[in-house]
Amino acid sequence: MGATGDFNLWMGLLALLPLIVYIVLVFRDADPIPVTIICLLVGMLVTGAGPIGLGNVIVKAMGSFLAVIGLIIMLGRGLGEVMTATKVSHTLVYKIIYGIGINTKKKAMSGIAISCFVLIALLGTMAGGTAILAPIVIPIAASVGLSRSTVATIFDSMGEEALIVGPFTPPVVTLMGLTGLSYISVVFGVALPFVLSTWIITWFNLQRIQKNTEETQPYSEQDKVEEFNPTKESRRATGTFVVLFIFAIAYGFFKSAGTSFIVIMMLTLAFATGFAGGLDMKKICALIVKGMAGNVNLFFLFVLLDPFLGFVESGGGFKALAIVMQPIADLGGKAGIVLTGGLIGAFGISGAAVAQLKVMDSMFGSLIHQQGVSMLAWGAALIVGSRVTSLIYPGPNMFGATGFAQSEDIKSVLRNGWLVSAAHCTILLIYAVFVA
């Protein structure tokens, strides 16, 4: 009993124990690295791998896909340091803000939203992008009368959506690797409906938030300071970055470049931008290393996550899960699998977005391939599963957005997140029914 052919279902279900422990602990807001270590040890015990087996899988994980993602994330932070040191990030924001000609509340909302979206999409980090953006745009928001709540909502909603379109962002790089989709396919075939719905819903909601909070959540007079003025060097570095960036994206598209190309692309952008901004090689290398050091914890997390999920797989956990969830496929077919995967990811799995994506794909991957589900539809499920969590629950991104906006009004940001999440789940339903 409990065996399917030569496969023992009960032993397979037991192998899911590390994954269950992971989901329970991360939803109790435990730090992901200790949680992953605990789950790795649980996996070792369940599978009987022993200390030597554990060491072998960790060494093997150094060359895994997740380790490559971790390296790209660290390089992205390094590129961000170079962009900050050469004032490229500041100049991009300046050009967007003052190119629009800010003199009304709605123009200020538009300028701040576009700047936030572009900067975070390029830097690949919501906290880092918002940290650069806030001191530049808050004086502008203060001068036209935008409330702290309005700016906080812009930071949160635009930042979350930028993470699913930026070529260097961890979720996009991971999504490309898991689905095999190109960057263009991810952006225009999957992410675009989610981004557009977020922009539209947030825009109309901002008008209501501004009206309700402009008297109760205003910026102070001392926030109205002079704007940033780009130097000759920062303009030259920005021009170099933009031209090379566009060329690299086009080259990667026509050559069908994979994940490895991103590593070369980011290093090239970092050195070219640094040289154009007047930095020498020693300084550029120091900035890259400084930035990478800031994300070494994520690299460590991803290296450990691979063997943790490997123990679940080798123990038959994911195969058992596929057997248990087979009725979903029988009843709902491809649409049922896509909807179930996306909603479980959104409401049942928490933690770092890349970890969420990997866990979701590991849980449902066999069913997805077995049923021949479209990768566009599964990509939509992965986006909902990894982004909705941050929109409906107060977490680091949301608290960071309100903090950088000098606001304490988490309710306005949260309500906007709920509205956006409802739209995202509706879009997932459409993908499940018509694309899967």
C-alpha positions in Angstrom: 0.0 0.0 0.0 1.2 3.5 -0.8 3.4 2.2 -3.6 3.0 3.2 -7.2 4.9 0.7 -9.3 8.3 0.5 -7.8 7.8 4.0 -6.1 6.8 4.2 -2.5 4.5 7.1 -2.2 4.8 7.3 1.6 8.5 7.5 1.6 8.2 10.2 -1.2 5.8 12.2 1.0 8.3 11.9 3.9 11.0 13.4 1.6 8.8 16.5 1.4 9.5 17.2 5.1 12.4 19.7 4.4 10.1 21.6 2.1 7.3 21.7 4.6 9.7 22.9 7.3 10.9 25.6 4.9 7.4 26.9 4.1 6.4 27.0 7.8 9.5 28.8 9.0 9.7 31.4 6.3 6.1 32.3 6.9 7.0 32.9 10.5 9.4 35.6 9.2 12.5 33.5 10.0 15.8 34.5 8.3 16.1 32.5 5.0 19.7 31.4 5.5 19.3 29.7 8.9 16.0 28.2 7.6 17.7 26.8 4.5 20.5 25.3 6.7 17.9 23.7 8.9 16.1 22.3 5.9 19.4 21.0 4.4 20.1 19.1 7.6 16.5 17.7 7.7 17.0 16.6 4.1 20.3 14.9 5.0 18.6 13.0 7.8 15.5 12.0 5.7 17.5 10.8 2.7 20.3 9.2 4.9 23.0 11.1 2.9 25.2 11.6 5.9 27.9 14.3 6.4 30.0 13.2 3.4 27.0 13.2 1.1 26.0 16.6 2.4 29.5 17.9 1.6 29.4 16.4 -1.9 26.1 18.1 -2.8 27.2 21.5 -1.5 30.4 21.3 -3.5 28.4 20.3 -6.6 26.0 23.1 -6.0 28.8 25.6 -6.5 28.4 25.0 -10.2 24.6 24.9 -10.2 22.1 27.2 -12.0 21.2 28.9 -8.7 24.9 29.6 -7.9 25.2 31.4 -11.3 22.1 33.4 -10.4 23.8 34.3 -7.1 26.9 35.5 -9.0 24.8 37.6 -11.4 23.0 39.2 -8.4 26.3 40.1 -6.8 27.6 41.5 -10.1 24.4 43.5 -10.4 25.1 45.1 -7.0 28.7 45.8 -8.2 27.4 47.5 -11.3 25.1 49.5 -9.2 28.0 50.8 -7.1 29.8 52.0 -10.2 26.6 53.7 -11.5 26.2 55.4 -8.2 29.9 56.5 -7.9 29.8 58.0 -11.5 26.4 59.6 -10.8 24.8 57.7 -13.7 21.9 56.7 -11.6 21.4 60.3 -10.4 21.7 61.7 -14.0 19.1 59.2 -15.4 16.6 60.3 -12.7 17.4 64.0 -13.3 16.8 63.6 -17.1 13.5 61.9 -16.5 12.3 64.3 -13.9 13.3 67.5 -15.5 12.7 66.3 -19.0 9.0 66.1 -18.1 9.0 69.6 -16.7 7.6 69.1 -13.2 5.2 71.9 -12.2 2.0 69.9 -11.2 1.2 67.1 -8.9 0.3 64.7 -11.7 3.5 65.5 -13.6 5.4 64.9 -10.4 3.7 61.5 -9.9 4.5 60.5 -13.5 8.2 61.6 -13.2 8.8 59.9 -9.9 7.0 56.7 -11.1 9.0 56.5 -14.4 12.3 57.3 -12.6 11.6 54.6 -10.0 10.6 52.0 -12.6 13.7 52.7 -14.8 16.2 52.9 -12.0 15.2 49.8 -10.1 14.8 47.8 -13.4 18.4 48.7 -14.3 20.0 48.3 -10.9 18.0 45.1 -10.1 17.5 46.0 -6.4 14.5 47.8 -5.0 16.2 49.0 -1.8 19.3 50.2 -3.7 17.3 52.0 -6.3 15.0 53.6 -3.9 17.9 54.7 -1.7 19.4 56.6 -4.7 16.0 57.9 -5.8 14.6 59.2 -2.6 16.9 62.2 -1.8 16.5 63.4 -5.5 12.8 63.2 -5.9 11.5 64.0 -2.4 12.4 67.7 -2.8 10.4 67.7 -6.0 7.5 66.0 -4.3 7.6 68.5 -1.5 7.7 71.5 -3.8 4.5 70.5 -5.7 2.7 69.2 -2.6 2.7 65.5 -3.0 2.1 63.6 0.3 4.4 61.1 1.9 1.8 58.4 1.4 1.6 59.1 -2.3 5.4 58.9 -2.7 5.6 55.7 -0.6 2.9 54.0 -2.8 4.8 55.0 -6.0 8.1 53.6 -4.6 6.4 50.3 -3.6 4.3 49.6 -6.7 6.8 50.7 -9.3 9.6 49.0 -7.6 7.8 45.7 -7.4 6.9 45.8 -11.1 10.4 46.9 -12.2 11.8 43.7 -10.7 9.9 41.6 -13.3 11.2 43.5 -16.4 14.8 44.6 -15.6 17.3 42.5 -17.5 19.6 42.1 -14.5 17.0 41.6 -11.8 17.1 38.2 -9.9 13.5 37.3 -10.7 13.9 37.9 -14.5 17.2 36.0 -14.7 15.7 33.1 -12.7 12.5 33.2 -14.8 14.5 33.0 -18.0 16.5 30.0 -16.7 13.5 28.1 -15.4 11.3 28.5 -18.4 13.9 28.7 -21.2 12.2 31.9 -22.5 14.2 34.7 -23.9 14.3 38.1 -22.3 12.1 39.6 -25.0 9.6 36.8 -24.5 9.6 37.3 -20.7 8.9 41.0 -21.0 6.5 41.2 -23.8 4.9 37.7 -23.6 4.5 37.5 -19.8 5.4 40.5 -17.8 3.8 43.3 -19.8 0.1 42.7 -18.8 1.1 42.7 -15.1 3.1 45.9 -15.5 0.4 47.7 -17.4 -2.3 46.7 -14.9 -0.1 47.9 -12.0 0.5 51.2 -13.6 -3.2 51.8 -14.4 -4.5 50.7 -11.0 -1.8 52.6 -9.1 -2.3 55.8 -11.1 -6.0 56.0 -10.3 -5.4 55.0 -6.7 -2.7 57.7 -6.3 -5.3 60.4 -7.0 -7.4 59.1 -4.1 -4.4 58.7 -1.8 -3.2 62.2 -2.6 -6.6 63.7 -2.0 -6.9 62.0 1.4 -3.4 62.5 2.7 -2.1 65.8 1.2 -3.2 67.7 4.4 -2.3 65.0 6.9 0.9 63.6 5.4 2.7 66.5 3.9 6.5 67.0 3.5 8.1 69.8 5.6 9.5 73.0 4.2 13.1 71.9 4.8 12.6 69.0 2.3 12.4 71.6 -0.5 16.1 71.8 -1.5 17.9 72.3 -4.8 17.8 69.7 -7.4 20.8 67.5 -8.5 22.9 69.0 -11.3 24.7 66.5 -13.5 28.4 67.1 -14.2 30.2 66.7 -17.6 31.6 63.4 -16.4 28.3 62.0 -15.2 26.6 63.0 -18.5 29.4 61.2 -20.4 29.2 58.1 -18.2 25.4 58.1 -18.6 25.6 58.3 -22.4 28.2 55.5 -22.5 26.0 53.3 -20.2 22.8 53.9 -22.2 24.4 53.2 -25.6 26.2 50.1 -24.5 23.2 48.8 -22.6 20.9 49.1 -25.7 23.6 47.5 -27.9 24.1 44.6 -25.4 20.3 43.9 -25.3 20.1 44.0 -29.1 23.2 41.8 -29.4 21.9 39.3 -26.9 18.5 39.1 -28.6 19.8 38.5 -32.1 22.4 36.0 -30.9 19.9 34.3 -28.6 22.4 34.7 -25.8 21.8 32.8 -22.6 22.4 33.5 -18.9 26.2 33.4 -19.2 26.1 36.5 -21.5 24.6 38.5 -18.7 27.9 38.1 -16.7 30.0 39.5 -19.5 27.5 42.2 -20.2 27.4 43.5 -16.7 31.2 43.5 -16.3 31.6 45.3 -19.6 29.0 47.9 -18.6 30.7 48.4 -15.2 34.2 49.0 -16.7 33.0 51.1 -19.6 30.8 53.3 -17.4 33.5 53.6 -14.8 36.2 54.7 -17.4 33.8 57.2 -19.0 33.0 58.6 -15.5 36.7 59.2 -14.8 37.5 56.2 -12.6 40.6 54.1 -13.0 40.6 50.3 -13.1 41.6 49.9 -9.5 38.7 52.0 -8.3 36.2 50.3 -10.6 37.3 46.8 -9.3 37.1 48.1 -5.7 33.5 49.3 -6.3 32.5 46.0 -8.0 33.9 44.0 -5.1 32.3 46.3 -2.6 28.9 45.9 -4.3 29.3 42.1 -4.6 30.1 41.8 -0.9 26.7 43.4 -0.1 24.9 40.4 -1.8 27.2 37.6 -0.7 24.5 36.4 1.7 22.2 35.8 -1.3 24.9 33.8 -3.1 25.3 31.7 0.0 21.6 31.2 0.2 21.3 30.1 -3.4 24.2 27.6 -3.1 22.5 26.0 -0.1 19.1 26.1 -1.6 20.1 23.9 -4.5 21.2 20.8 -2.4 18.2 21.4 -0.1 15.8 21.0 -3.0 18.0 18.3 -4.4 17.4 16.2 -1.2 13.7 16.6 -1.7 13.9 15.5 -5.3 16.3 12.5 -4.7 14.0 11.3 -1.9 11.1 11.3 -4.3 9.3 14.2 -2.7 8.4 16.1 -5.9 7.4 12.9 -7.6 5.1 12.1 -4.7 3.7 15.6 -4.8 3.0 15.2 -8.5 1.1 12.0 -7.8 -0.9 13.6 -5.0 -1.8 16.6 -7.2 -2.6 14.6 -10.3 -6.4 15.0 -9.6 -5.9 18.7 -10.2 -4.6 18.0 -13.6 -7.4 15.5 -14.2 -10.1 17.9 -13.2 -8.7 21.3 -14.3 -6.1 20.2 -16.9 -3.4 22.7 -17.8 -5.4 25.6 -16.5 -5.8 24.0 -13.1 -2.1 23.3 -12.8 -1.2 26.9 -13.8 -3.7 28.4 -11.4 -2.8 26.1 -8.5 0.9 26.7 -8.9 0.5 30.5 -9.1 -1.8 30.8 -6.1 0.2 28.4 -3.9 3.3 30.4 -4.7 1.4 33.7 -3.9 -0.3 32.6 -0.7 1.5 29.6 0.5 5.3 30.2 -0.1 7.2 33.2 1.3 10.8 34.2 1.3 13.2 35.6 -1.3 11.7 35.9 -4.7 14.3 33.7 -6.4 13.8 31.0 -3.7 10.0 31.2 -4.3 10.5 30.7 -8.0 12.8 27.7 -7.6 10.5 26.1 -5.0 7.4 26.6 -7.2 9.2 25.2 -10.3 10.4 22.2 -8.3 7.0 21.5 -6.9 5.1 21.7 -10.2 7.8 21.2 -12.8 7.1 17.5 -13.5 3.3 18.2 -14.0 4.0 21.2 -16.1 6.2 19.2 -18.6 4.1 16.1 -18.4 0.9 18.1 -19.4 2.8 20.2 -22.0 1.9 23.5 -20.3 3.0 26.6 -22.3 6.0 28.3 -20.7 4.3 31.6 -21.2 1.5 30.5 -18.9 3.8 29.0 -16.4 5.9 32.2 -16.5 2.8 34.1 -15.6 2.2 31.7 -12.7 5.8 32.2 -11.5 5.4 36.0 -11.6 2.1 35.9 -9.6 3.6 33.4 -7.1 6.7 35.5 -6.4 5.3 39.0 -6.6 1.9 38.9 -5.0 3.4 37.8 -1.7 5.2 41.1 -1.4 2.1 43.1 -2.4 -0.4 41.6 0.0 1.8 41.2 3.1 3.9 43.9 4.8 7.5 42.9 4.2 11.0 44.3 3.7 10.2 45.9 0.3 7.0 47.6 1.5 8.6 48.8 4.7 11.6 50.0 2.8 9.4 52.0 0.3 7.5 53.7 3.1 10.7 54.4 5.0 12.6 56.0 2.1 9.5 58.1 1.4 9.6 59.3 5.1 6.2 57.9 5.6 4.5 55.7 8.3 1.3 55.1 6.3 1.6 51.4 5.5 -2.1 51.1 5.1 -2.3 53.2 1.9 0.5 51.1 0.3 -1.0 47.9 1.5 -4.4 48.7 0.0 -2.9 49.6 -3.3 -1.0 46.2 -3.2 -4.3 44.3 -2.6 -5.9 46.0 -5.6 -2.9 45.3 -7.8 -2.8 41.7 -6.6 -6.5 41.1 -7.4 -5.7 42.3 -11.0 -2.6 40.0 -11.2 -4.7 37.0 -10.1 -7.3 37.8 -12.8 -4.5 38.0 -15.4 -3.2 34.6 -14.3 -6.7 33.2 -14.8 -6.7 34.5 -18.3 -3.3 33.0 -19.0 -4.4 29.7 -17.5 -7.5 29.5 -19.6 -6.4 30.9 -22.9 -2.6 30.4 -23.1 -1.8 27.2 -21.1 
